[in-house]
Amino acid sequence: MRKEYDFSKGARGKYAKKYDAGTNIVRLDPDVAKVFKTPQSVNHALRSLAEIICAQKKKA
């Protein structure tokens, strides 16, 4: 670690339980990130797409 890093106010294990529960991180390509500025907008778009996919599967 560099000398200028200050962890004196850090809390050990602050996110340990959340990490243990599992994470699902996805990295967006820059062109996609320009369109979807927030996690909520990404989730909304994916839910809409999932709904369309499910509807198409039911028709098939």
C-alpha positions as MATLAB code, in Angstrom:
seq = 'MRKEYDFSKGARGKYAKKYDAGTNIVRLDPDVAKVFKTPQSVNHALRSLAEIICAQKKKA';
ca = [
       0.000    0.000    0.000;
       1.100    3.524   -0.627;
       1.907    5.811    2.287;
      -0.797    8.311    1.247;
      -3.598    5.751    1.635;
      -5.462    6.371    4.881;
      -7.501    3.474    6.210;
      -7.657    4.762    9.777;
     -11.448    5.206    9.539;
     -12.030    1.942    7.694;
     -14.157   -0.858    9.099;
     -12.910   -4.408    8.652;
     -15.508   -6.753    7.198;
     -18.094   -4.030    6.589;
     -19.398   -5.705    3.423;
     -18.448   -9.318    4.227;
     -22.035  -10.567    4.730;
     -23.200   -8.921    1.524;
     -20.263  -10.421   -0.363;
     -20.940  -13.879    1.067;
     -24.552  -13.636   -0.105;
     -23.205  -13.395   -3.642;
     -22.804  -10.699   -6.197;
     -23.645  -10.510   -9.842;
     -21.540   -7.751  -11.314;
     -21.746   -7.065  -15.031;
     -19.478   -4.665  -16.866;
     -21.140   -2.744  -19.675;
     -19.282   -1.808  -22.825;
     -18.789    1.965  -23.135;
     -21.332    2.365  -25.960;
     -24.002    0.580  -23.913;
     -23.142    2.552  -20.773;
     -23.793    5.789  -22.684;
     -27.397    4.696  -23.238;
     -28.062    3.148  -19.828;
     -26.802    5.639  -17.261;
     -28.175    3.986  -14.103;
     -28.486    0.446  -12.751;
     -32.252    0.959  -12.699;
     -32.348    1.699  -16.429;
     -30.346   -1.444  -17.180;
     -32.637   -3.564  -15.008;
     -35.748   -2.066  -16.594;
     -34.473   -2.822  -20.089;
     -33.469   -6.366  -19.187;
     -36.810   -7.069  -17.511;
     -38.611   -5.826  -20.605;
     -36.453   -8.023  -22.814;
     -36.989  -11.019  -20.520;
     -40.750  -10.501  -20.735;
     -40.581  -10.508  -24.548;
     -38.420  -13.647  -24.558;
     -40.808  -15.476  -22.230;
     -43.800  -14.464  -24.357;
     -42.062  -15.731  -27.510;
     -41.228  -19.053  -25.859;
     -44.882  -19.547  -24.867;
     -45.981  -18.980  -28.489;
     -43.460  -21.499  -29.822;
];
